[in-house]
Amino acid sequence: MRTAVTEMFGIDVPLFAFSHCRDVVLEASKAGGMGILGAAWMSPEELEVSLKWIDERIDGKPYGVDLVFPGTYAPLTDDRDPQAILPETHRKFVDNMLAAADIPDLPDDDAKIFAQEHADKMKMTPQDSERSLDIALRHSSVKFIVSAMGAAPKHVVDKVHAHGLKVGALVGNLDHAMKQKEVGVDVLIAQGTEAGGHTGRVSSMILWPQLVDAMAPIPVLAAGGIGRGRQFAAAMALGAAGAWCGSIWLGTRESDLSPVMKEAMFAAKSEDAVISKALTGKNCRILRSSYTDAWDSQQEIKPLTFPLQSILGGVPLRRAERVRRMDYWTYAVGQVVGDMKQETTVRQIFAEMLGEYVEVMENMNHMLEE
């Protein structure tokens, strides 16, 4: 397949696989696409380890790193106990919720260690992201830096360009895209509301061609609701230069989700991927559970500013996972979750998507011939 992005990155297939798991990134790039490592939940030390691990196995193939440059956030500049920076009202709310469900506490030492580690990973200020960027730029196989949750500062875009790399950005509407164009991004990822994680309100079918038309000649990757070849073909028919997939990899053998987490995904319907502020404090499409319902159904306690809400949820969600109470667990996932029924592999998904894509193209050509 030849598109603007296959030429830009020297890849065989314009299929980009976003994942927080390095194994998925590796397999996607080796399959002919491009893996994109989500660095938002990693400390600088963890990111360095993951990038080195990928470099040693990827045989020089290109991959990318996704960083978060939030437009609004609560700066965390001190070393206090992470629980101490959270309002008591919010801590009591989640504690009472889990106590009512008979979900036990973590052992004291485990809770303190986990809370601190989780808070360190969730900080995600622009300064933290720039430190992660410096680490990514030291790895020669990293060819693509992607900005999520807001426009990266122009000096960041210029810095990436100075290293000879391309910059991408996730956008959910035309206004977002215009801001990214102004700072000089090379690729736009048009993320429809069907997508998992922080997403906008415009559906993929509307958003993709809007941005393709308005942002030319900047290539647009289609994201949100792509998990099989027919959806991939639809994106290309609407003018996209490639597809960006995230949720579909959560159920693979390479995913770092535990077996019980994967089973929760496989049991879900598309309607169970809901937009909620329960996980991060921002609108985020996540797996519905009693935890998300509790936040979404009451009005007295508002979710905290990002990333405080994420820090707040760390220990409660870990408690639920520890005793396999997945009815009180959640995770970012898109509506494609309804098509995820059993564990597969990254290579298998690539093969099935491309096989179905070819079948669609042949059927379309056949209709034209008639």
Beta strands, then each sheet from edge to edge (+ up, - down):
strand 1: 15-19
strand 2: 34-38
strand 3: 63-68
strand 4: 142-148
strand 5: 166-171
strand 6: 187-191
strand 7: 197-198
strand 8: 220-223
strand 9: 242-245
strand 10: 273-276
strand 11: 284-287
sheet 1: 1+ 2+ 3+ 4+ 5+ 6+ 8+ 9+ 1+
sheet 2: 7+ 11- 10+
end
